[in-house]
Amino acid sequence: MHLRRIRGMRNKKLEGKKIVLAVTGSISAVETVKLSRELIRRGAEVIPVMSKSARKIIHPYSLEFATDNKVITEITGKVEHVELLGMDGVADLLLIAPATANTISKIANGIDDTPVTTMATTAMGSGKPIVIAPAMHESMIKNLAVSKNIEKLKEMGVEFVEPVYEEFKAKFADIESICLHVERKLYGKEFEGKRIIVTSGPTFEQIDPIRFISNRSSGLMGHEIALELWRRGGDVVVITSKPRNVHLPNFREVSVRSVEEMLNASITEVKRGCDLFVSSAAAADFTIEMAESKIKTQDELILHLKAAPKILHKIREIYDGEVIGFKAETGVGDELYNIAYEKMLSDKLSMVVANDVLEKGMGTVDTKVLVITSKRKEWIEGLKSEVAEHIVRAYIEDVLS
Ligand SMILES: Cc1cc2nc3c(=O)[nH]c(=O)nc-3n(C[C@H](O)[C@H](O)[C@H](O)COP(=O)(O)O)c2cc1C
């Protein structure tokens, strides 16, 4: 009841989804209150299950409070494992977080003697998706028996959230990564096996060693589109001046600064293979030759700018596949459609996303864009994460199907 205020507050990515959160006896069990709340903020319902060892680390009341559901601590005559994760089970996914070496090894070998392992045995048999976030000392994960059991489970289709290796520990992954893995497991697989290159953020054209010319782009729109394509199975490379240090499998960030660096990285990545190029960066239109030392203070300074290479035009010389382009204008009113449509034709784009920067600004968390394909002319307004979801869905409907 008390969760009504926070459910779906962050986004709706897990709306209508029931997640069984199985907690085992790692010290990282203390993180599961936050983890539950984050899943709920994305719209999910969370049903907690705890092993006996987990209950020695945190009290079930914490998870009951965090999820507003009774914690399953034993399998009773209600056959909770079948109700939730059997063939007709009402739950959508089993998330074991944190997962101990003990529980991982038991599951990999079909041993089932705790409420958590019973949930896993059932989910594996009924084909329900499973995500495991291990947490243990490095010495435990390096144990050949444990690491082989992890590999075995991966081969069986279980998704692992890579732990963070530091201080001689394989630490519980960050909550954001765990939620993203859950979303990816539950989303469509429209981009599975596809290599996608996204450019994002501004570029920095260096005037001298300490000054540069840039713009107000935050790179958030490109980042959200990249994540959305990843959720739907894509193998994504983001070429950006604003890396967000995302640690996800099949998601790589290439850090660049100038338009020239962004162009070179784009060419390199496209040559490695590309199924979709998303050109969302606000790359510089003008560049400058950098002075070798700091330009001295003076009454007036005239900078000589020259046209920067157009990344998309250069990419078109080596790549004739699918491209989503972006067009930012200021104060053009109804002409925005014509300008964007013209770009769609001249750059052979499958989709163009246009916006008038004077309306919502640049570098903001929300936006208003005009999405154009050969089948659509549609205004979308909202948080960039919501707009990104809409753009990708429009691309799937109009271009992929
Ligand atoms: C304070 C404490 C912290 C522990 N942390 C971990 C851990 O991070 N990873 C792990 O694999 N085992 C850890 N253990 C050991 C497990 O609790 C032990 O292997 C237990 O049998 C696991 O049972 P379960 O998998 O059914 O929860 C910890 C034990 C204690 C007492």
PDBQT file of the ligand as one rigid body, heavy atoms in Angstrom, charges set to zero:
ROOT
HETATM    1  C1  LIG A 501      28.871 -12.072   7.664  1.00  0.00    +0.000 C 
HETATM    2  C2  LIG A 501      28.954 -13.105   6.571  1.00  0.00    +0.000 A 
HETATM    3  C3  LIG A 501      29.197 -12.708   5.297  1.00  0.00    +0.000 A 
HETATM    4  C4  LIG A 501      29.277 -13.631   4.267  1.00  0.00    +0.000 A 
HETATM    5  N1  LIG A 501      29.464 -13.184   2.997  1.00  0.00    +0.000 NA
HETATM    6  C5  LIG A 501      29.507 -14.075   1.996  1.00  0.00    +0.000 A 
HETATM    7  C6  LIG A 501      29.632 -13.622   0.660  1.00  0.00    +0.000 A 
HETATM    8  O1  LIG A 501      29.709 -12.409   0.367  1.00  0.00    +0.000 OA
HETATM    9  N2  LIG A 501      29.647 -14.558  -0.321  1.00  0.00    +0.000 N 
HETATM   10  C7  LIG A 501      29.546 -15.886  -0.065  1.00  0.00    +0.000 A 
HETATM   11  O2  LIG A 501      29.569 -16.674  -1.018  1.00  0.00    +0.000 OA
HETATM   12  N3  LIG A 501      29.411 -16.358   1.205  1.00  0.00    +0.000 NA
HETATM   13  C8  LIG A 501      29.379 -15.476   2.229  1.00  0.00    +0.000 A 
HETATM   14  N4  LIG A 501      29.215 -15.930   3.525  1.00  0.00    +0.000 N 
HETATM   15  C9  LIG A 501      29.114 -17.372   3.754  1.00  0.00    +0.000 C 
HETATM   16  C10 LIG A 501      27.706 -17.898   3.475  1.00  0.00    +0.000 C 
HETATM   17  O3  LIG A 501      26.778 -17.244   4.310  1.00  0.00    +0.000 OA
HETATM   18  C11 LIG A 501      27.657 -19.415   3.662  1.00  0.00    +0.000 C 
HETATM   19  O4  LIG A 501      28.364 -20.047   2.618  1.00  0.00    +0.000 OA
HETATM   20  C12 LIG A 501      26.248 -19.957   3.680  1.00  0.00    +0.000 C 
HETATM   21  O5  LIG A 501      26.290 -21.359   3.782  1.00  0.00    +0.000 OA
HETATM   22  C13 LIG A 501      25.470 -19.560   2.436  1.00  0.00    +0.000 C 
HETATM   23  O6  LIG A 501      24.164 -20.109   2.477  1.00  0.00    +0.000 OA
HETATM   24  P1  LIG A 501      23.086 -19.708   1.365  1.00  0.00    +0.000 P 
HETATM   25  O7  LIG A 501      23.766 -19.789   0.061  1.00  0.00    +0.000 OA
HETATM   26  O8  LIG A 501      22.012 -20.714   1.509  1.00  0.00    +0.000 OA
HETATM   27  O9  LIG A 501      22.589 -18.353   1.709  1.00  0.00    +0.000 OA
HETATM   28  C14 LIG A 501      29.119 -15.015   4.565  1.00  0.00    +0.000 A 
HETATM   29  C15 LIG A 501      28.868 -15.408   5.878  1.00  0.00    +0.000 A 
HETATM   30  C16 LIG A 501      28.765 -14.473   6.871  1.00  0.00    +0.000 A 
HETATM   31  C17 LIG A 501      28.483 -14.938   8.262  1.00  0.00    +0.000 C 
ENDROOT
TORSDOF 0
